[in-house]
Amino acid sequence: MGASLRALRALVLLAGFYLLGVILLALLALADWATFTWLHGPVAGKIVIVSVVLAVPIVRGMFMLRTPREDPLPGVPVTEAREPALWRTVRDVADQVGTRAPDEIVLIDEVNAAVAEDARLLGLRSGTRRLYIGLPLMAGLDEMQLRAVLAHEMGHYANLDTRLTPLIARGRAQLIRTIGHFHDRAAGTEAKERARQEKRAGKRLAKGKKAKEIDTGGAGITYRTMARIYTAYAEFYMRATLSSARRQELAADLASVRVAGRDSAASALRELNAIGSAHDFYMSSYATLGVGAGLLPRPGQVFGGLRQLLDARSAELEDLRRELSTEPASPYDSHPALAERVARIEALPDDGRAGQAARPALELLSSPQEALAALEQAVLTPEALALTRLDWEDLVHQAMTTYAGRTAQEVGEALDAEGAGPGLAAFLDAVDADPAVRWRIADRFPKSEEAQAATGRTAREFARPVVRRALVRLVTVELLARGAARWQLSWSAPAVLSYPVPGFEDELGPALDAAVADQPDTELLRKLVLAP
């Protein structure tokens, strides 16, 4: 479907929203006329009031004339003087696609690239074009894969998709706003009715009478009915625009193939799937690992460390490159399923451009480290930027040490409650003095229903692993405090605790088992951990 026909359909769909409003207003007016013709008195007045109240959200939705504008994504705008190679690449791709290059490039913190255009007059006149490129995305792609992604985005410009987006967005926003007004009024009416019934029930209870059950099922029903009418049209609107949007995505994929080649275009989509999952994991498990301890990685490494994770877990990510989603992210997602997009590209004839040598995409930047550091300044909160910045190795050790100390506090509180002092030595002294203290300490931790019901030896078997875990916490804190152990960073696995000497862990297990045995022996643990 050409741009003119797509624009016409968008206008027709938008006009349908206004036509629906006119029809509903006409029906309300007809109801008012019939009311005055056939009814008189208070009932007629109430019906007219209801119709006027229902008409207000309809009129407000119809006269929301301003096309909604999305706020620009937070990021770092880069000029051609600052990033000449990146701008040169973008302009070259735009020329190959046959469209005007963007006026602005903004580096963002997402595994994504996107385009926007400040079109005017319902998309009839072009405006400022803006290209967003995620630095985490660049961290995982090579230059040819990035060109494929850029060509896809330029394809949206060439097909005038960005010009029509405001028109479609206007219809969606008006529908959402009108539906929201009706739901808000329905909720308000229901809340008032609930409060009225609760007040009446309270008076009856105060008089010793039985109160009626609260029932607000009928409250706000007229508002909800109107909302359902608009919701039905909204679903039709979304389906009608969705099919076109998905065709636009497939057309943009073809632009990727023309510019970067079939294999680079397909591999870029596969890589997007892997990088997206890896980035989510990286941000939660590495970049923000130390936040709870007041720590962040060195400037440039909050987003820059992702590359190290991708290198270390390449084998794991290969599964994500192969196993693509066969369903869209949501029923109304404008992108077809990733598996479908890749299959369409890989089904194209071989264009002889397989195995093109390409440098990492980040090398298009004058200074990737400076760009990554600038992005942190643009997107992180002032509170985050004020945290202490450390190298990765020190950050992992200090953060994990802090968290280990916090988990041991719970054990310390249980020891205090039993009259023992804090720390491993106090625990072992308490066990030597009264072995049963171990089971009383275990009782202070959460239990399963089975453990709560157990007695005698069975209860001790439930308590034994609890006591052992408590000892492990205290041993860990003791070793860290003595400088005899250190948390080690690993990009391919969780952080691991490095013990003082080889074979230490092999000796630690039997020592812990001896300390939690029915006849406890704490000497092994004392020699292993507490000896000077």
C-alpha positions as CSV (number, residue, x, y, z in Angstrom):
1,M,0.0,0.0,0.0
2,G,1.4,3.4,-1.0
3,A,2.0,6.3,1.3
4,S,-1.0,8.2,-0.2
5,L,-3.4,5.3,0.5
6,R,-2.0,4.7,4.0
7,A,-2.5,8.4,4.7
8,L,-6.1,8.2,3.4
9,R,-6.8,5.2,5.6
10,A,-5.4,6.9,8.6
11,L,-7.6,10.0,7.9
12,V,-10.7,7.7,7.5
13,L,-10.0,5.9,10.7
14,L,-9.5,9.2,12.5
15,A,-12.7,10.5,11.0
16,G,-14.4,7.4,12.2
17,F,-13.6,8.4,15.8
18,Y,-15.4,11.8,15.2
19,L,-18.3,10.1,13.4
20,L,-18.7,7.7,16.4
21,G,-18.8,10.7,18.7
22,V,-21.4,12.5,16.6
23,I,-23.6,9.4,16.4
24,L,-23.5,9.0,20.2
25,L,-24.2,12.7,20.8
26,A,-27.1,12.4,18.4
27,L,-28.5,9.4,20.3
28,L,-28.2,11.2,23.6
29,A,-30.0,14.2,22.1
30,L,-32.7,11.9,20.8
31,A,-33.1,10.4,24.2
32,D,-33.4,13.9,25.7
33,W,-36.1,14.8,23.1
34,A,-38.0,11.6,23.8
35,T,-37.8,12.3,27.5
36,F,-39.3,15.8,27.3
37,T,-41.9,14.5,24.9
38,W,-43.1,11.5,26.9
39,L,-42.0,12.2,30.5
40,H,-42.2,15.1,32.9
41,G,-41.1,15.9,36.4
42,P,-38.0,14.8,38.3
43,V,-37.4,11.6,36.2
44,A,-37.1,13.6,33.0
45,G,-34.6,16.0,34.7
46,K,-32.5,13.1,35.9
47,I,-32.3,11.5,32.5
48,V,-31.2,14.8,30.9
49,I,-28.6,15.3,33.6
50,V,-27.2,11.8,32.9
51,S,-27.1,12.5,29.1
52,V,-25.2,15.7,29.6
53,V,-22.7,14.0,31.9
54,L,-22.2,11.3,29.3
55,A,-21.7,13.8,26.6
56,V,-18.9,15.7,28.3
57,P,-16.2,13.0,27.8
58,I,-17.3,12.5,24.2
59,V,-17.0,16.3,23.4
60,R,-13.7,16.5,25.3
61,G,-12.3,13.6,23.3
62,M,-13.5,15.1,20.0
63,F,-11.9,18.5,20.6
64,M,-8.5,17.2,21.7
65,L,-7.1,18.9,18.6
66,R,-3.4,18.9,19.4
67,T,-1.5,15.9,18.1
68,P,0.3,14.3,21.1
69,R,4.0,14.8,21.0
70,E,6.3,12.2,22.7
71,D,9.1,13.6,24.8
72,P,12.5,13.0,23.2
73,L,14.3,10.0,24.7
74,P,17.0,10.9,27.2
75,G,20.5,10.6,25.7
76,V,23.5,12.3,24.3
77,P,23.0,14.4,21.1
78,V,26.2,14.1,18.9
79,T,27.2,16.6,16.2
80,E,29.0,15.7,13.0
81,A,32.1,17.5,14.3
82,R,32.1,15.2,17.4
83,E,31.4,11.9,15.7
84,P,32.3,12.3,12.0
85,A,32.6,8.5,11.3
86,L,29.2,7.8,12.7
87,W,27.5,10.7,10.8
88,R,29.3,9.6,7.6
89,T,28.0,6.1,8.0
90,V,24.4,7.3,8.7
91,R,24.5,9.6,5.7
92,D,25.9,6.9,3.4
93,V,23.1,4.5,4.5
94,A,20.4,7.2,4.0
95,D,21.8,7.8,0.5
96,Q,21.6,4.1,-0.3
97,V,18.1,3.8,0.9
98,G,17.1,7.0,-1.0
99,T,16.0,9.2,1.7
100,R,17.0,12.4,3.6
101,A,19.4,11.8,6.4
102,P,18.3,12.7,10.0
103,D,18.9,16.1,11.3
104,E,20.0,14.9,14.8
105,I,21.6,11.7,16.2
106,V,21.1,10.9,19.8
107,L,22.9,8.1,21.7
108,I,20.7,6.3,24.1
109,D,21.0,3.6,26.8
110,E,18.8,1.0,25.1
111,V,19.4,-2.1,22.9
112,N,17.5,-0.4,20.2
113,A,17.6,2.1,17.3
114,A,14.6,4.3,16.4
115,V,13.6,7.2,14.2
116,A,11.2,10.1,14.9
117,E,10.1,13.1,12.9
118,D,8.4,16.2,14.1
119,A,6.0,16.2,11.2
120,R,3.4,19.0,10.9
121,L,-0.1,19.4,9.5
122,L,-1.1,15.8,10.4
123,G,2.0,14.5,8.8
124,L,1.6,16.3,5.5
125,R,4.7,18.4,6.0
126,S,8.0,17.0,7.0
127,G,9.9,18.2,10.1
128,T,13.1,17.6,12.1
129,R,14.3,14.1,11.8
130,R,15.9,12.4,14.8
131,L,17.8,9.1,14.9
132,Y,18.3,7.3,18.2
133,I,21.1,4.7,18.5
134,G,21.6,2.6,21.6
135,L,25.2,2.3,22.8
136,P,24.4,-1.1,24.3
137,L,23.2,-2.1,20.8
138,M,26.4,-0.9,19.2
139,A,28.4,-2.8,21.8
140,G,27.1,-6.1,20.5
141,L,27.1,-5.4,16.7
142,D,29.8,-5.2,14.1
143,E,29.7,-2.3,11.5
144,M,27.8,-4.2,8.8
145,Q,25.1,-5.3,11.3
146,L,24.8,-1.8,12.5
147,R,24.4,-0.6,8.9
148,A,21.6,-3.1,8.5
149,V,19.9,-1.7,11.6
150,L,20.4,1.9,10.3
151,A,19.0,0.9,6.9
152,H,15.9,-0.5,8.5
153,E,15.4,2.9,10.3
154,M,16.1,4.9,7.2
155,G,13.5,2.7,5.4
156,H,10.9,4.1,7.7
157,Y,11.8,7.6,6.6
158,A,11.8,6.5,2.9
159,N,8.3,5.0,3.2
160,L,7.0,8.1,5.0
161,D,6.2,5.9,8.1
162,T,7.4,8.6,10.4
163,R,5.2,11.2,8.7
164,L,2.1,9.2,9.2
165,T,2.9,8.1,12.8
166,P,1.5,11.4,14.3
167,L,-1.8,11.0,12.5
168,I,-2.2,7.5,13.8
169,A,-1.0,8.5,17.2
170,R,-3.6,11.2,17.4
171,G,-6.5,8.8,16.8
172,R,-5.0,6.4,19.4
173,A,-4.5,9.2,22.0
174,Q,-8.1,10.5,21.5
175,L,-9.6,7.0,21.9
176,I,-7.5,6.3,25.0
177,R,-8.3,9.6,26.5
178,T,-12.1,9.3,25.9
179,I,-12.1,5.7,27.3
180,G,-10.1,6.9,30.3
181,H,-12.7,9.6,31.0
182,F,-15.5,7.1,31.1
183,H,-13.6,4.7,33.2
184,D,-12.7,7.4,35.7
185,R,-16.3,8.6,36.0
186,A,-17.4,4.9,36.4
187,A,-14.9,4.4,39.2
188,G,-16.0,7.7,40.9
189,T,-19.6,6.7,40.7
190,E,-18.9,3.3,42.1
191,A,-16.8,4.7,44.9
192,K,-19.6,7.1,45.9
193,E,-22.1,4.3,45.9
194,R,-19.9,2.1,48.0
195,A,-19.4,4.9,50.5
196,R,-23.1,5.5,50.6
197,Q,-23.9,1.8,51.2
198,E,-21.1,1.5,53.8
199,K,-22.5,4.5,55.7
200,R,-26.0,3.0,55.7
201,A,-24.6,-0.4,56.8
202,G,-22.7,1.3,59.6
203,K,-25.9,2.9,60.9
204,R,-27.8,-0.4,60.8
205,L,-25.0,-2.2,62.7
206,A,-24.9,0.6,65.3
207,K,-28.6,-0.1,65.9
208,G,-27.9,-3.8,66.3
209,K,-29.5,-4.7,62.9
210,K,-28.2,-6.9,60.2
211,A,-26.5,-4.9,57.4
212,K,-27.0,-5.6,53.7
213,E,-24.1,-6.9,51.7
214,I,-22.3,-4.1,49.7
215,D,-23.3,-4.3,46.1
216,T,-22.0,-1.7,43.6
217,G,-22.5,-3.8,40.5
218,G,-24.9,-1.3,38.9
219,A,-23.0,1.8,39.8
220,G,-21.4,3.5,36.8
221,I,-22.9,1.1,34.4
222,T,-23.8,3.8,31.8
223,Y,-20.2,5.0,31.9
224,R,-18.8,1.5,31.4
225,T,-21.2,0.9,28.6
226,M,-20.0,4.0,26.8
227,A,-16.4,2.9,27.5
228,R,-17.1,-0.5,25.9
229,I,-18.4,1.2,22.7
230,Y,-15.2,3.2,22.4
231,T,-13.1,0.2,23.3
232,A,-14.6,-1.8,20.5
233,Y,-13.8,0.9,18.0
234,A,-10.3,1.2,19.5
235,E,-9.7,-2.5,19.0
236,F,-10.8,-2.1,15.4
237,Y,-8.6,1.0,15.0
238,M,-5.6,-0.9,16.4
239,R,-6.1,-3.9,14.2
240,A,-6.6,-1.8,11.1
241,T,-3.4,0.2,11.7
242,L,-1.5,-2.8,13.0
243,S,-1.5,-4.8,9.7
244,S,-0.1,-1.7,7.9
245,A,2.5,-1.1,10.6
246,R,3.8,-4.7,10.3
247,R,4.0,-4.5,6.6
248,Q,6.1,-1.3,7.1
249,E,8.5,-3.3,9.3
250,L,8.9,-6.0,6.7
251,A,9.5,-3.3,4.0
252,A,12.1,-1.7,6.2
253,D,13.8,-5.1,6.6
254,L,14.2,-5.2,2.8
255,A,16.1,-1.9,3.0
256,S,18.5,-3.6,5.5
257,V,19.1,-6.4,3.0
258,R,19.8,-4.0,0.1
259,V,22.3,-1.9,2.1
260,A,24.1,-4.5,4.3
261,G,23.4,-7.8,2.6
262,R,21.2,-10.7,3.4
263,D,23.4,-12.4,6.0
264,S,24.3,-9.2,7.8
265,A,20.6,-8.2,8.0
266,A,19.6,-11.6,9.3
267,S,22.5,-11.8,11.8
268,A,21.7,-8.3,13.1
269,L,18.2,-9.4,14.0
270,R,19.4,-12.6,15.7
271,E,22.0,-10.5,17.5
272,L,19.4,-8.1,18.7
273,N,17.5,-11.0,20.4
274,A,20.7,-12.1,22.2
275,I,21.9,-8.6,23.2
276,G,18.5,-7.6,24.6
277,S,18.4,-10.5,27.0
278,A,22.1,-10.2,27.9
279,H,21.7,-6.5,28.5
280,D,18.8,-7.0,30.9
281,F,20.8,-9.6,32.8
282,Y,23.9,-7.4,32.8
283,M,22.2,-4.4,34.2
284,S,20.6,-6.3,37.0
285,S,23.5,-8.6,37.9
286,Y,26.6,-6.5,37.1
287,A,26.0,-2.8,36.4
288,T,23.7,-2.3,39.5
289,L,25.3,-5.0,41.7
290,G,26.8,-2.5,44.0
291,V,24.0,0.0,44.2
292,G,22.7,-1.4,47.5
293,A,26.2,-0.9,48.9
294,G,26.5,2.6,47.5
295,L,28.7,1.6,44.6
296,L,28.8,2.0,40.8
297,P,31.4,0.9,38.2
298,R,33.9,3.5,37.0
299,P,32.6,6.2,34.6
300,G,31.9,4.6,31.2
301,Q,31.5,1.1,32.6
302,V,27.9,1.2,33.7
303,F,26.9,0.5,30.1
304,G,30.4,-0.3,28.8
305,G,30.9,-3.5,30.7
306,L,28.3,-5.2,28.6
307,R,30.9,-6.0,25.9
308,Q,32.9,-8.1,28.4
309,L,29.8,-10.1,29.4
310,L,29.0,-10.7,25.7
311,D,32.5,-12.0,25.1
312,A,32.5,-14.3,28.2
313,R,29.0,-15.8,27.6
314,S,29.2,-16.2,23.8
315,A,28.3,-19.9,23.9
316,E,25.2,-19.2,26.1
317,L,24.1,-16.4,23.8
318,E,24.3,-18.7,20.8
319,D,21.0,-20.3,21.9
320,L,19.3,-16.9,22.0
321,R,20.5,-16.2,18.5
322,R,18.9,-19.5,17.3
323,E,15.8,-19.6,19.4
324,L,13.7,-16.6,18.1
325,S,10.2,-15.7,19.3
326,T,7.5,-16.9,17.0
327,E,4.9,-14.5,18.4
328,P,4.9,-10.7,18.5
329,A,5.9,-9.1,21.8
330,S,2.2,-8.1,22.3
331,P,-1.0,-8.4,20.2
332,Y,-0.6,-4.8,19.2
333,D,3.1,-4.7,18.7
334,S,3.9,-3.1,15.3
335,H,6.8,-5.5,14.8
336,P,6.1,-9.0,13.4
337,A,7.5,-12.0,15.2
338,L,11.3,-12.0,15.1
339,A,11.3,-15.5,13.7
340,E,9.1,-14.5,10.8
341,R,11.3,-11.5,10.0
342,V,14.5,-13.5,10.0
343,A,12.9,-16.4,8.0
344,R,11.8,-13.9,5.3
345,I,15.3,-12.4,5.0
346,E,17.1,-15.8,5.0
347,A,14.7,-17.1,2.3
348,L,16.0,-14.4,-0.1
349,P,18.5,-15.4,-2.8
350,D,22.2,-15.4,-1.8
351,D,23.6,-12.0,-2.7
352,G,27.3,-13.0,-2.4
353,R,27.9,-10.7,0.5
354,A,28.3,-13.4,3.2
355,G,31.2,-13.2,5.6
356,Q,31.9,-9.5,5.0
357,A,34.8,-8.4,7.3
358,A,33.6,-5.6,9.7
359,R,35.0,-3.9,12.7
360,P,33.1,-3.6,16.0
361,A,30.4,-0.9,15.7
362,L,31.7,1.0,18.7
363,E,34.8,1.8,16.7
364,L,32.7,4.2,14.6
365,L,32.8,6.5,17.7
366,S,35.7,8.9,18.2
367,S,36.0,7.7,21.8
368,P,33.7,5.0,22.9
369,Q,34.8,5.4,26.5
370,E,33.9,9.1,26.5
371,A,30.6,8.5,24.8
372,L,29.7,5.9,27.4
373,A,30.6,8.2,30.2
374,A,28.6,11.0,28.7
375,L,25.6,8.8,28.4
376,E,25.8,8.0,32.1
377,Q,25.7,11.7,32.9
378,A,22.6,12.1,30.6
379,V,20.5,9.2,31.8
380,L,21.5,8.3,35.4
381,T,19.8,10.1,38.3
382,P,21.8,12.5,40.4
383,E,21.6,10.0,43.3
384,A,23.2,7.3,41.2
385,L,25.9,9.6,39.9
386,A,26.8,10.5,43.5
387,L,27.6,6.8,44.4
388,T,31.2,5.8,44.9
389,R,32.8,4.6,41.6
390,L,35.2,1.6,41.7
391,D,36.9,-0.8,39.3
392,W,35.0,-4.0,38.6
393,E,37.2,-6.2,40.8
394,D,37.0,-3.9,43.8
395,L,33.3,-3.2,43.3
396,V,32.4,-6.9,43.3
397,H,34.4,-7.6,46.4
398,Q,33.2,-4.6,48.4
399,A,29.5,-5.0,47.4
400,M,29.4,-8.8,48.1
401,T,31.3,-8.2,51.4
402,T,28.6,-5.7,52.4
403,Y,25.8,-8.0,51.5
404,A,27.4,-10.9,53.3
405,G,27.7,-8.8,56.4
406,R,24.0,-8.0,56.2
407,T,22.9,-11.6,55.9
408,A,25.0,-12.4,58.9
409,Q,23.3,-9.8,61.0
410,E,20.2,-12.0,61.1
411,V,22.4,-14.8,62.7
412,G,23.9,-12.2,65.1
413,E,20.4,-11.2,66.2
414,A,19.5,-14.8,66.9
415,L,22.7,-15.2,68.9
416,D,22.0,-12.1,70.9
417,A,18.5,-13.4,71.8
418,E,20.2,-16.5,73.2
419,G,22.6,-14.5,75.3
420,A,25.7,-15.1,73.1
421,G,27.9,-12.5,71.6
422,P,28.1,-11.8,67.9
423,G,30.4,-13.5,65.5
424,L,31.7,-17.0,64.8
425,A,33.8,-17.4,68.0
426,A,30.8,-16.5,70.2
427,F,28.6,-19.0,68.3
428,L,31.1,-21.8,68.8
429,D,31.6,-21.0,72.4
430,A,27.8,-21.1,72.9
431,V,27.6,-24.5,71.2
432,D,30.4,-25.9,73.4
433,A,28.6,-24.7,76.5
434,D,25.1,-25.9,75.4
435,P,24.8,-27.9,72.1
436,A,21.0,-27.4,72.2
437,V,21.5,-23.7,71.6
438,R,21.9,-24.6,67.9
439,W,18.3,-25.9,67.7
440,R,17.0,-22.9,69.6
441,I,18.8,-20.6,67.1
442,A,17.3,-22.5,64.2
443,D,13.8,-22.0,65.7
444,R,14.3,-18.2,65.2
445,F,14.4,-18.6,61.4
446,P,11.4,-19.2,59.1
447,K,10.2,-22.8,58.9
448,S,8.1,-24.8,56.5
449,E,4.9,-26.3,57.7
450,E,6.6,-29.7,57.9
451,A,9.4,-28.3,60.0
452,Q,7.0,-26.6,62.4
453,A,5.1,-29.9,62.9
454,A,8.2,-32.0,63.5
455,T,9.4,-33.1,66.9
456,G,12.4,-35.0,68.3
457,R,15.1,-36.2,65.9
458,T,13.0,-35.3,62.9
459,A,12.9,-31.7,64.1
460,R,16.7,-31.7,64.5
461,E,17.1,-33.0,60.9
462,F,15.1,-30.0,59.7
463,A,17.1,-27.6,61.9
464,R,20.6,-29.0,61.0
465,P,20.9,-27.4,57.5
466,V,19.5,-24.1,59.0
467,V,22.3,-24.1,61.5
468,R,24.9,-25.1,58.9
469,R,23.9,-22.2,56.7
470,A,24.1,-19.8,59.6
471,L,27.6,-21.0,60.3
472,V,28.6,-20.5,56.6
473,R,27.4,-16.9,56.9
474,L,29.5,-16.3,60.0
475,V,32.6,-18.1,58.5
476,T,32.3,-16.0,55.3
477,V,32.2,-12.7,57.3
478,E,35.1,-13.8,59.5
479,L,37.3,-14.7,56.6
480,L,36.5,-11.4,54.8
481,A,37.2,-9.4,57.9
482,R,40.6,-11.1,58.3
483,G,41.4,-10.5,54.7
484,A,41.7,-14.2,54.3
485,A,39.1,-14.5,51.5
486,R,38.1,-12.3,48.6
487,W,35.1,-12.1,46.2
488,Q,36.2,-12.7,42.7
489,L,34.6,-11.1,39.6
490,S,33.5,-13.6,36.9
491,W,31.9,-12.5,33.6
492,S,30.8,-16.1,32.8
493,A,29.4,-17.0,36.2
494,P,28.3,-15.5,39.6
495,A,30.9,-14.0,41.8
496,V,32.8,-16.6,43.8
497,L,34.5,-16.4,47.1
498,S,38.2,-17.2,46.9
499,Y,39.4,-18.9,50.0
500,P,42.8,-18.4,51.7
501,V,44.6,-21.6,50.6
502,P,44.0,-24.3,48.0
503,G,41.9,-27.1,49.3
504,F,40.3,-24.9,52.0
505,E,36.8,-25.5,50.8
506,D,37.4,-29.3,50.9
507,E,38.3,-29.0,54.6
508,L,35.5,-26.5,55.4
509,G,32.7,-29.0,54.6
510,P,33.7,-31.7,57.2
511,A,34.4,-28.9,59.8
512,L,30.9,-27.6,59.4
513,D,29.4,-31.1,59.5
514,A,31.2,-31.7,62.8
515,A,29.9,-28.5,64.3
516,V,26.2,-29.4,63.5
517,A,26.5,-33.1,64.4
518,D,24.4,-34.5,67.3
519,Q,27.6,-34.6,69.4
520,P,29.2,-31.3,68.1
521,D,32.9,-30.8,67.6
522,T,33.9,-27.2,67.1
523,E,37.6,-27.7,67.2
524,L,38.0,-28.3,63.4
525,L,36.2,-25.1,62.6
526,R,38.2,-23.1,65.1
527,K,41.5,-24.3,63.7
528,L,40.5,-23.8,60.1
529,V,39.0,-20.3,60.5
530,L,39.9,-18.7,63.8
531,A,43.5,-19.9,64.3
532,P,46.0,-17.0,63.9
